[in-house]
């Protein structure tokens, strides 16, 4: 891994921006597809379902979230090791859980919050320097 200044590529600031974008886009993807699925709930699965999905704004928001997440992820992978970056994507679970709580009134039980907390604790441990 080389310093961003030495290679002419943006360094730490670009990584932070890309992580924030990834978090936002991945959350949009999940929320958009959930809302899109709810909008399609009464449409029988088949060709008409696909046609209806193609006209549902929330489905397009979900697709846009995945495309944006893909772009942000490519920037991230260009700058950090996969073995370090991929586990960090688990933070999306927290943003999706919080968004689901506010937008869909889904429950955030103590067990679910504890599980998310354990995942974040694991990420903190993984992010530390090796002895």
Secondary structure, 3 states (H helix, E strand, C coil): CCCHHHHCCCCHHHHHHHHHHHHHHHHHHHHHHHHHHHHCCCCCCCHHHHHHHCCCHHHHHHHHHHHHHHHHHHHHHHHCCHHHHHHHCCHHHHHHHHHHHHHHCCCCCHHHHHHHHHHHHHHHHHHCCCC
